[in-house]
Amino acid sequence: MTPPAGSAPAPTGVTRPSGLTGAEVAERVTRGEVNDVPVRSSRSTAEIVRANVLTRFNAIIGCLFAVIVVVGPFQDSLFGFIIVANTGIGIIQELRAKRTLDNLAVVGEARPRVRRDGTTVELTNAEIVLGDLVELGSGDRVTVDGEVSEADALEVDESLLTGEADPVLKHPGDPVLSGSFVVAGAGSFTTTRVGRAAYAAQLAEEASRFTLVASELRSGIDTILRYITWLLIPTAIGLILSQLYVNKQDVAEAVRRMVAGIVPMVPEGLVLLTSVAFAIGVVRLGRRQCLVQELPAIEGLARVDTVCLDKTGTLTEGGMDIAELRVLGDGDTRAGASGSGSGGAETGGAGTGGAETAPADAARAEVELVLGALGAADARPNASLQAIIDTYPADPGRSLLQAAPFSSARKWSGATLQRHGGDEETWLLGAPDVLLPAGHPALAEVDEFGAQGLRVLLLGRSATSLDAPDPAAGLVPAALVVLRQRLRPDASQTLAYFARQNVSAKVISGDNAVSVGAVAATLGLPGAEDPVDARTLPTDPEQLADVVERHSVFGRVTPQQKRDLVGALQARGHQVAMTGDGVNDVLALKDADIGVAMGAGSEATRAVAQIVLLDNSFATLPLVVAEGRRVIGNIERVANLFLVKTVYSVLLAIAVIVCRVPYPFLPRHSTVLSALTIGVPGFFLALAPNNERAREGFVQRVLRFAIPAGLIAGAASFTCYLLARADHATGQVADTSSTTVTLFLVALWVLAIIARPYNWWRVLLVVAMAAGFGLVLVVPWLQNFFQLDLVGYRDPWTAVAIALVAGLLLELAWRRMRPADEEAAAAVARRDPEQPEPAEPDPSRV
C-alpha cells in the first residue's frame, strides 16, 4: 500500500491502520457522534449587546431619564439620547471587531490530518467523528481526546494541562488529551471523546473566547469607577434633599436641578470609549493580518521593554538552502550543493589523479544517498531537513527499519537503514557540537561556518542503535551539511524600531551561538558580537538574570532554558514579549507577558500566543506597539476629561447643599457642556494616533491632574454663580447663563491642555467646540431651547474674567502635576526622521 501524502513510510513489515471507512463515518454522523463544539473566537452578538447596555451607569442614567420624561420638558431629557447613541456606537464597533476576528480565526484554525479509507485528509475540528484515526507530527496540537494507536518516538508536551514541563513519551494505548501538543516524533491516535464530552470543549470556551480580560488600563478604570460609585451615592442623596428643601414650592423644578447635578457625576462614556478604542484596534490590526486573540494584548505589547526573539522563523524565513556539503575523512571533498563532482572528470586521465579522487567521489555519493534516505524517513521535516529533501533524492536501495525524528531537546534526528541484502546501519544528523566531543577537529570548521552566519549539521554513523542510552557515543563523522538561512527583509528595520523605542531585543535560539550572533550582527542588533552559549549559563536565578540583562544573543538554548530566560527577565521587573514559531518556543511563549506566534508556525504556538501574525511578517509588531500606545495614551487623555467633570460636579453639589441654593444648572445645560467639552472631542481624541510610550501608574497620573483641575473648575463656576445671584437685578436664567459660560470656558481650557501637543486637527477640534457654544449663545432658537440668556455686561464679563483666572490656575496645576518623566517618554517616542515608523491613519477620517 502506498503511504498517504505527507506521511512517513512505514518501516518494513509494519502494517498501517487505514482508519474509518466512509460508511462508518456516515453512521457516526447519523448518531451525532461528531465533534460539534462551536469554537467561538469572539463574544456572541447577544453578549456584546448585553455588555454595552446592561451597565451600572446606564441603569443610573436610565432611571434619571425616566424621571425627566415624567416631569419634563423635553430639552432636559437630551442626555438620555446621548447615552443611547454612545451605547449604539459601542455595539457597532464591537460587532465590527467580532466580524474581523471571526474571519481571521478561520484562517488560523487548526486542521488535523485524519486517516480514512487508508488515505490522509485534512479536516476541520468539527468534521472529526468518534473513532477517527488522527495523525500526529512534531508541532501538532491535540484537539480531541483519544488513545494512541501508533507511536514512533512520540513525545507529547502536556504542560498546558498538568503544568509539568517535561514531555511524555507515548506508547500505543496511552491516552492523549486536547490541549497537549507534540514536541517530537510521529504517530496517530483514535478519538475516544468528541463534542461536548471532550476536554477540548472546556479548553475552547476558556482559551479561544474574545474577552475583555484584566489589564492595567481596564483595572485602573474599574478602580476609578468604584470610587466614584461610593462618592456618588451620598452626594446624590444630599443633593436631592437640598433641592427639595430649596424649591419646595416647585417639586418639578427641584427634580430637574437634582438630575442636572447627578448626571455629570457619572463618567458614562469612559468605559464605552475604552471598549471602542480596543475594538477599533482589533479591526485595524486585523486588516494587517494580525490576529489578536485577547484584547489586552494590544495594550500589553505596548508596555513591554524587552522582546525575546527566536531566530528561525522570526528573524529568518522558514526556508533554507544548502550552501555546501563537506565530506569528512581521508577523502575530504569541498563542493557546492549541486553535488556535481567534476574533479574526477578533470583529473581522471592524469596519472594518479583519478585514483585519488575516486574514493572521495564514492564517499560523497554515499553521503548524498544517506541524506536522501534520512529526509524520506521523517514524516514532518523541519526547514533544515526540507532543504536536504529538496536537494538529495531518496535512496531506493535502502529500507527504513527505525526512525528518531528531530527533537529540540536532544538536537538530532536519526534512522536505522538496511541495504537490500546488506547490513543495518544507524545514522545521526544534528548539531555538531552536541554529537562530537569537545576539541574534535571538525568543530573548528563548524565555527568558521558559524562565524559567517551559516548553519551546520553533522552527518555521522553511529556505532550503536537508536535505542541505546547514548546513540552519539562513538559516532564516526561523515559530512558537514552547510545551510544558508533566508533573512527576512524587514527584520533589520523592525529591530531598529525597537532600539529607537528603548525596547531591548534578545535573540534566543537553539542554533549555534556563533552562528546566531553572526545573523544578529548582519541585522544590526547591538551586542550581537558577544553571543552566549546557553550550555554555559548559570543555574542560579540571580546570576542568570545578570547574564541575560548584559547580553543580547543566546545560542544552543533548550526549550526549558528559553522559559528560564524569560522568567529571569520578569524577575528583574521587565515586561517581556516572546516571539516564536516552533514547539520549542511554546513554554517561553506561555510564560511571557505577551506571546507572539507566526501564522505559519506550529499549531501549539498559535494556541498559547495572545497575538498571531497570520502573514508571518515580523514587521507587523511595530504596528501592534503603535496601536497599543494609541489606546493607552488616548484613553488616559479621555479619562482626564471625564474625571474633571466628575470632580467639579461633586464639588458643585456639595457647595449647593452647604449654601442651600438652587443647583445652578438644568439637565439641558449639562448636556451641552458635556457634549462640547467631553463627548465629541473625547471620541476623536480616543481614536487619534499616539506614540507616547506606555507607563505604569495610570490611576495616579489621571487623578493627579483631574482632582485639582476639577476643583478649580467647580470653584470658579460656583464663585461666578454666587456673584451673579448677588446681583438682584437678574433672574435665575441669567445667573445660570453666566455660570454656564464660566464652566464652559474652564472646561474648554482643560480640553486645550489635554489635546496637547497641538497639530492642525487638534487646534481645529478645540476651535470647533468653542464655535459650537458660540452658536448656542447667539442663535435665538438655540438660546430658547437651552434656556440661556446673557443679560447686560457685568455678569457675562465677570464670568469671562473668572474663567481666565481659573485657566491660569489650570496651567499652573498642569505644569506642577505633570509627571517628571513625560519629557523622557516623549523623547523615546519621537520619530527618527531618517527611519520613519509605520504610518498611522489620519484621525480626521475616523
N, C-alpha and C positions, 0 to 999 in steps of 0.2 A: 504493500500500500504506500502511495506517495504521501509524504508528510504534508500537512496543511501549510499554506503560506505563512511565513513569519514564525514557524515553529522549528525547534531543533530536531535534527534527525534522531530517531530513536536508536539507542545502542543495539548492536546486533543481537538478535534472538529475543528482543523485548517487543511485546505487542501493545500498542497504544489503545486505550479505551476510545470508542468512537462517539460517546455522548448520546444524548437522546435522539430519537428519530422524529421526523416531522409529525407523525401520528401521535406520538407520546406528548409532544409539546402542545398539540391541539387539544388533547384530552385534558391536560393540566390547566390550560387556559379556560376550558369549559367549566372545570371545577373551581375556578377562581384562585388557583394556586400560583399567582403571579406576584411579582414584586411591585405592587401598585401604590407604594407610599409616595405621595406627592412631595417631591423635594422642592421647597419654595426658597427662592433666593431673596425674597422680599416680603414685606407685610402685605396682607390682602387689602383690597380696596376698602372693605368694611373696617378693618383695623386702622387704616390711615384716616378715614373719616372720623371714626370714634376718637382717635388720639388727638385730632385737631379741634374737635367740637367739645368733647366732654373734659374740660379742664376746670380747675377750681376758679380761675379768674373769669372764664366765660360764664360760669354759674353766677358769680357775683354781679358781673355786668348785665347778664340777662335778667336777673331779678330787679336791678335798678332800672333797666329799660322798661320792664313791665310796669313798674311804679309810675314812671314818667308818662307812659302811654295813657295811664288812667287819669293823672292829674293834668297832663298837657302843659303847654302847647307842643305842636309837632317839632318846632325848632329845637326844643330841649331834648329830643329823643334821637338826634342825629348820631350821637356816639354809639348807639346800638347798631346802626347800619354800617358804621366803620368797622366794628368788630366782626360783623358778618362778612364784609369784604376782605378783611385781613385773613380770616379763617379760610375763606374760599381760595385765596392766593396760596395759603399753606397747603391745602389739599391738592390743588392743581400741580404745584411744584413737586410734591412728593409722588404724585401719580406719574409725572414725567420721569422722575428718578426711578420709580419702580419699573416702568416700561423699559428704560435704558438698561437697568441692571438685569432684569429678567432675560432680555435679548442677549446680553453679554454672557450671562451664566450658562446659556445653552451652548455657546462656543467653547467654554471651559469645562463642560461636563465630562466626567469620566465615561469612557465607552469600553466596558470589559470585552474580552475576547472569549467567546463561548464556542465549544466544540459540539456540533450537531451533525449527525449522519457522517461522522468522520472528517468533517470539514470545519475549519475555524472561521467564524464570522464575528464581526464587531456589532454589538448590540447596545442599546441604551439600558440603563438600570431597570427601567420599567418593563423591558421585554424579557427579563430573566424569569424563569419559572422554577418551581420546586424540582430538584433533581438534575438541574442543568450542570454540565461539566465546564467550569470556568478555568481558563488557563492563567497562569501567573508567571511573571518575569520580574527582573530587577526593576524597582521603582514603581511597580503596580500597587494600587491601593485595593484592599479587600473591601468590597462594597456590600456583600451579602454574607451572612453566616453560612458556614459549611464544614465539610470534613475532607481532609487531604486525601486525594486519590493517587497522585503521582508526586514524587519529590526527588529532585536532582540537586543535592546540596542546597535545599530550600531553607533560607533563613528569613524569618519574619520579625519585624520590629513591632512590639505591642506596647510601646511606651505611652501611646495616646490613651490606652485602656488601663494599663497597670501601673504606669509610672516607672517601670523597670527599663533602663536604657539598653541593656544587653539584648541583642537579637536572639530569638529562639529557633533552634534547628528543628524543622518539622519533618515528620515521617508519615507515611501513609496511615490513615486512621486518626491522626491528630486533628483536633478542632481548630478552626480559624474563625475569627470574629471580624465583622466590619469595623473599620476604624484603624486596623493594623495595615502594614504595608511591607512589601518585600524589599529586603536590602541586598540579597544575594541569591543566586541560584534560580531555578525554574521549577515549575510543577503545575499541578491543577488540583482543584477541589470540587466536590459535589455539594451543591447548595442543599442545606437542611432546614433553613428557616428563611422565608421571604415575606415581603409585605410588612404589615404592622407587627408581626410576630418576631421580626429580626431586630437585632440590636441597632441595625442601620436606621431604623425608624426614629429612635431617640436621638441618634447622632445627627441625622439630617435636620431635625427640628431645632436642635440646640446650636449646631455649628454652622448651618447654612442660612439661618434666618437673617434678614436685613433689619437690624435693630439699632436703635439709638442708645447704645450701651454707655457705661460710665466713661467720662473723660474729665479732665481738669476744667475745661470750659463749661460743660454742662453741669458738673457737680458744683462749680462755683456759682452758676446762675441759680441752681436749686437752693443753695445756701442763702443767697440774697433774697430769693422769693420767700423762703421760710421766715427770715427775719421780718420781711415786710408784712407777711400774714399776721404775725403776732403783734406787730405795731399797728396794723390797720384796724383790728377789731376794737380795742378800747378807744382809739381816736374816733372811729365812726360812731360808736355809741355816744360818746361825749358830744359830737357834732350834732347828732340827731336831737338829743335833749336840749342843746343850746338853741338850735334854730326853732324848735317848737316853743321854747320859752320866749325868745325874742319876737317871733312872728305869730304869737298865739291867736291874733285876730285873723290871720290868714294861713290856715294849715297847708293849703296847696303851695303857697309861696315858700313856706318852711321846708316842705318836702323837696321842692325843686332845688333850693340852695343847699340842702343836705346832700342830695345826689351830686350836685356840682362839686361839693367838697370831697366826696368819696371816690368818684370816678377817676380823677387824676392820680390818686394814690396807687392805682392798680397798673403795674407795667405790663399790660396785657399783651403787647406786641413783642416783648423781648424774647420769650420762648418761641413765638411764631417765627420771628426773623432769624433766630438761630437755626431752626429746622429748615427754613427756606434756604439759608446760606449753605448748609450742609448738602441739602438735596440738589441745589444747582451745581455745587462742586462735583457731585457724583455724575451729573449729566455732562458737565464739561470734560471731565476725565474719561467718561465713557466714550465720548467722541474721539478720544485719542487712544482707544483700545486699551484702557486701563480699568480693570475690574476691581472696584473697592468692595470687599466682602464685609467690612464693618466700617460704618461712617466715621467713628473717631480716628480711624487710621489716617485720614487726611490730616487731622489735627496732630496726631502723634508723629508722623514723619516730619512735619514742620518743626517739631520740638527737638528732634534728635540732634546730637552734637557729634556722633560717631556713626559711620556707616561701615559695616563689615561686608566685604565683597568676596564672593567666590570667583576665582579667576575664570575657570572653564564655564562657558555658557553665559557669563556676565560681562567680563572684560573681553573675552574672546567669543567668537561664534562657535556653534556646535560642531561644525565640520572641521576636519584636519586633513592634511596632505602628507604623504610620505616624502620626506626630503632626501633621505639616504638610507641605504641598507648596508651596514658594515659587518662583514663576516669576520668572526674572530678565530684565532688559532693560527696554525702554521701557514695556512693559505689565506691570510688576511686580504680581503678584497674591498676596495672602496669604489663605489659606483652610485649613480643616481637611482631614483626609484623605478626607472623604466625597466631595469633588470637586463638590459641588453649588454652582456659582457662581450665587448669587442676585442679584448686583449688577446684571446686565443686566435681570433681570425687574423689579427695583425702580426702575431709572432709565431703562429703555428709552423711556418716554414723556415724559421730561422734557428737552426741548431737546436738547442735545448729549450728555447723559449716556449714552444708549445707544450713540452713536457712539464715545465714549471707552472704554467697557468692552468693546465688541465685539472689538477686537484682542486684549485681554487674555484674553477667554474663548476665542478661537480659539487663542491661544498655549498656554493651559492645556490645551485639548483635545488639541492636538498633542503636548504633553509627556506626557500620560497615555497616548496611543496608543503613543508610543515606549517608555515604560516597560513597557507590556504586552508589546510585541514583544521587548524585551531579556529580560524574565522568561521568555518562552517559548523563547528561544534557548539557555538554559542547562539542560543535562540534569541537573545536580546543584546546584540553587540552595542558597546558604548562607542563614543566618537573615535577613539583610538583604534579599536578593533574594526570599525566600519571602514576606516581608511585602508587597513590591511586587506579587508574583504574586497574593496574596490580595486586594489592593485594586484592581488595574487589570487588566482582561481583555486577552488578546492581540489584536493588531490584524490582522484578516483581510485588510486591504488591503496588507500588506507581506509580502514573502518574504525569507527569510534566505539570504544569499549566503556569509557568512563570520562566524565567532564566535570570540571570545577569552575563555574562561572566566576567572573571577576568580582572580588569583594573589596570595598574600600577599606575594610579593617585589615585584611592581610596583604593588600596591594599587589595581588597577582591572580591570574587565571591559569588553568591548566587542562590537559586532556591526556588520556591514555589511548594510544593509537596502535593498530596492528596492521602490518602489511599482509597482503594476501599470501597465506602460507608462510609468513615470516614471524619474527619475534615481536613481542609487545615492547613499546617504548613510551615513556612518560615525558611530556614536555611542559615547561612552565613559561609563561610570558608575563612580565611585570616590571616593577620598579627595580633598576639595577642595584641601588643602594640598600634594598631590602633583601634581594636574592643573593647578592655577593657579599662575602666577608669584607670588613674594613681593610683597606690597603691593597685590594685587588688591582692589578694594573689597568683593567678595563674601566675602572671608576675614574681614572684621570681623563680618559676620552669623554666619558659621560659629563664630567664637569666642564670640559671645553665646549661641548654642545650646549649645556645648560647656560653657560655664560652668554651664549648668543640668543637665548630665549627659545631654544628648541627643546622639544620633549623627547625623551629617550626611553625606550622599552628594551629589556633584555630578554632574548630567547635562549633558553638553556635546556639541556637534557638532564632529567632528574635520575638519580641512582636508586630512588625508592618509588613507592606507589603514592597515589594521591591520598590514600587512607592513612599513610604514615603520619606520626606526630609532627614531623618537620620535613615535608617533601623537598624543601630547598636545600637540605643538608647534602653536601657533596655534589652540588649542581655543577655541571660542565657547561660553561657559557658557549653559545654557538654564534650569536649575532646580536648586533645592536640595531634596533629599528628606530630611526630618527624621524620625528614627526614635526611638522610645522603647523602652528596654530594660526587660525584666521582671526585677527584682531577686529573687534567691532569698530567701524569708522567713527562712531560717535562717543566712544569710551573716553578719549582724551579730553574732549570738550566738557563732558559730564564731570570728570574728576576735577577739572579746572574750576567748574562752577562751585563744587563743594568746597574747594580750597578758598575761593573768594568769600564764601559764606562762613568761614571758620568752622567747617564741619570736617573732622578728621576722617580719613579713609584708611581702612585696614584691609589689606588683601590677605585672605586666609584660604589656603589651597592645600590639597593633598599631594600636589606635584612637588618635584624637587625644588628646594628653597632658592637655589641659584637661578634656576630657570624662571621661577615665578618673579624673582627680583628683576631679571632682565626684561621680562614682559612689562612689568610695572614701570621700570625706568623708561622704556620706549614710550609709555603713555604719559610720562612726566610726573609720576607720583613722588612727592617728597619722601625721602627716607628709603627709597627703593634700593639704594646702593648698599644697604646693610640688612639683608634678609636674615631671618632666624629659622633654623631647622627645629621643628617642633619636638623632635626627639630629645633636644637638649633643654627643653623648658622645665622650670622647677615645678614641683608638685605643691609646694606651699602656696596658698591663695594670695598672700600678701606679696610674695616675691613674683608670682605670676602676674599680678596686677602691675607691678613695677615694670616688668619686661614689656607687657602688651601696651602700656602707655608710651614707652620710649621708642618702640619700633613700629613700622608700618607694613612689613611684608613677612608672612609666615608660610613656610612650606612643610610638606610631609605632616600635615595636621590630620589627625584622626577625627571621625565624627564626634567622639566624646570630648576631644580637645577643643573643637570648634565651640562646643557648648560651654566648656570651661572658660574659654577666652571671652565669650560674650558675658558670662557671669562675672568674670574679673572686672570687666569694664563697668558693669552695672554696680558692682560693689564700691567702685570709686565715684559713684554718683552720675555716671554718664547715661544719657538716653541713647540706646543702641538700636539701630536698624540693621537687619541682616538680609542680604540678597543671596539667592542661590537657585539652582535648577535640578540638583540631583538628590538622591536619597541620603547621601552623606551630609546634606545640609539641613535635613529635617529637624534634628534635635536642636540645632542652633536657631533655626527659624522659629521654632515653637517657644523657645525661651526668650528671644529678643523682644524688645518693646514693640517693634514693628517688623513683621516678616514680609518680605517681598519676593515673590516667585515669578519665574519666567513661564509664559504660557506654554512653551514647548518643552518645559521641564517635566519631571515625573509627576504622576498623579498625587503622590504623597506630599510633595512640596506645595502643590496648589491647594491641597486640603487644609494645611495648617497655616498658610500665609494669610495675612489680612489684605494684601494687595497683590493682584496678579497682572503682570504686564503681558497681555494677550498677544501683542505684536513682537514680543521678545526684545523690545528696544530699551536698553539701559538709559537712553536719553530722555525717557518719559519721567524719570524720577525727579528732575528739577521742576517739571510741571506739577507733580504732586506736592512737592515742597511749596511751590508758589501758591497753589490752591489752598493748602493748609494755612499759610501765612495770611492769605486773604481772609479766610474765615475767622481766624483768631483775632487778627488786628481789627477787622471791621466790626465784629461783634463787641469787642471792647469799646470801640467808639460809640456804637449804638447803645450799649449798656449805660454809658455815661449820660446820654440824653434822657433815657427813661428814668434813671435813678435820680437825676437832678429834679425832674418833675415830681417824683415821689416825695423827695425831701421837702421841696417847697410847699407841696400840697399838705403834708403833715404839719409843717410849721404854721401855715395859714389857718389850718383847722384848730390847732392849739391856741393860736392868738385870738381867733374868733370866740372860742369857748371862754377864754380868760376875760376878754374885754366885753363879752355879751353884746356883740354887734351882729347884724346880718352878714352872712357869708358874702364876700364881695362879688362873686361870680354866679352866673346861671350855667346850667349844663352846656348851653349853646356856645358860651364863651370858652369853656374848657375844650369844646370840640374844635373850634377854630385855632386855638392856641396849640393844641396837641398836633393837629394836622399839619400846621405850617412850620412848627419848630421841632417836631419829633417824627411823626408818621411818614410824611412824604420824603423829607431829607434822609430819615433813617433807612428807608428802603433802598435809596440809591447808594448811601454810604456802606450798607451791608453787602452790596454786590460789586463794589468797586475794586480795582487792583490794589494790592497792598503788599509791599516787600519787607515790612518790618519783621525782624526775627522774633519768633515766639519765645516768651519768657514766662517763668513761673510767677505766681503771686497775682493772678487775675483779680480776685476779690479785693485784695488790699489796694491795688492800683485804682480800681474803679471807685471804691469808697473814698479813697484819699482825695479825689477831685470832686466826686458827686456830693459829698456831705457839705463841704464849705461852699461850693457853688450853689447848692440848693438853699442853704441858709441865707446866702446873700440875696438870691432871687426872692425868697419868701419875705425877708426883712424889708427889701426895697418896695415890694408890692404892698405890703401892709402899711408901711410908712406913708406911701402915696395915698392909700385908702383913707387913713386917718386924717391926713391933711385935707383931702377932698371933702370928707364928712364935716370937717371943721368949718368949711365954707357953707353956711346955711342957705346961701342963695341958690345952690344947685341941689337937684334931687338925686335919688338913688341911681337912676340910669346914668347920669353924668359922672357920678362918683365911680360907678363900676367901669365906665368907659375909660376914664383916666387911669384907673388901676390896671385895666387890660393893656393899655398902651405901655405902661411901665413893665409889666410882666413879659409882654411880647418882646420888647427891646432887649431886656436882660436875657431871655431865653434865646433870642437870635444871636446875642453876643456869645452865649455858651455854644451854640451851633457853629459860629465862626471859629471858635477856639478848637472845637472837636474836629472840624473839617481840615485843619492844618496837617501837612503843608499844602499850600494852595496850588492849584493849576486852573486851567480855564473853566473846566466844568464845575469844580467846587465853588469857585467865585460866582459863576452863573447860578448855581443852586441857591447860595445864600441870598443873592440879589433877587432871584425869582420869589423866594419866600417873603422877602420884605415887600416886593411889589404886590404880592397877593394880599398881604394885610393892608397895604395902602388902598387897594381896590375896595376892600371891605369898609374902610373908613370914608371913602369919598362917593361910592355909588349909592344912591338913595335907597334902592330896594334892598341892597345888602345891609345897609345901616338898619333898616327896619327889621329885616329878617333876624339879624344877630343882636338887635336891641343895643346898638352902640351910637352914642350921640355926644360928641365933644362940644361943650358949652364954654364960650369965652376963650380967653387966652391964658389966664392964670393957672388953672388946673392942668391943661394939656402941657404947657411948657414946664410946669413943676414936675410932671410925670417924666418928661424927657430929661430934665436935669437929674432927677433921682436915678434914672436908668443909666445916665452917663457916669455918675459916681459909682454905681454898682458895677458897671462894666470895667472901670479902672480897678476896683477891688477884685473882680474876677481875674483880670490879667495878673495882678499880684499873687492871688491864690494859685493860679495855674503855674506861674514860674516858681513859686515856692514849693508846690507839691509835686512838680514834675520830677519823675524818677531820675536819679543821677546817671543811670546807665542808658538813658534814652539816646543820647548822642552816640554812644558806642554802638547801640543797636542799629541806629540809622547808618553809621559808617559801615557796619558789616553788610547791611542790605543794599548799600549804594551800588549802583550798577557800574561795571567796568566798561568804559566806552570802547575799549579795544576788543572785548569779548562780550557782546550783548547777550542778555539772558533771553529765554523764550518769550515771545510777545504775548501780552495779556489782552483779553477782549476790552474793547472800548466801553466804559460804563454808560456812555450816552446811548448805547444801543440796547441796554438791558430793559 
